[in-house]
Amino acid sequence: MLLFGTDMLSSYADAAALAKGLARADLVVSHELFMNDTARRCADVVLPSTSWLEELGAKSTNTHLY
């Protein structure tokens, strides 16, 4: 299972059942900016993510260009 920036254990109601399901998965890879409960407790591999300020190119909001 590949998780992109989601903390499933804190997002779903039955965290215990979800943790059991993740434990049965052959491989759990988490792509995260910050370590969270799911990455810490269930991931076999944690890949580092970047924030939007660390990416190449121009970023714009309604009022600013970065």
N, C-alpha and C positions, 0 to 999 in steps of 0.2 A: 504494500500500500504506500502511495506517495502522498504526503500531506504538505500542502503549500500554505504556510502562514495561518494555520488553524490550531486552536487549542480545543480539541474535541472533548476532552474530559471535563472541561468547564463549560462547554457549549450545550451539551445534551443532558437531559434529566437524569438518566440512569447511568451514572459514571462507572459504577461497579460492573455492570453488564457490558458496557462498552470496553472497559479495560480487559475483561476476560476475552472479548472478541478480538481485540488487538493483540493479545498474547497468543492467540491461535494463528495469527497471520505468520507466514513464512518470513517475511521481511517488511519492516516498517521504516520508511525513510521520511524524515521531517526536514523541510526547507524553511528555516526560521530566522528572523531578525533577532529575537530574544528567546532565551530558553523558557519554556512554559512546562506545565505539568505533563502534557502529553509527550513532548519531546524528552523530558527528563525520565519519565517512568516507562514509556512504551517503545520509543524509537530505538532501532538497532543502529541507525546511522543518522547523524544530524548534520545537514549541510548549511553553511552560513549563507545568509541572505544579505542584500544591500538595501539601504534606505533609498528613497527617491533622490536625495541629495548626492548620493555616491555614484549615480549612474551618469554616463556620458550624454551630452547633448543639452539642449535648452528645455526647461520646464516652465510652464506658464500657469498662473492662476488668474482669477478675475482681475487682480490688481497688480501683480508682480511678474516679472520675467527673471528666472534664475538661470 
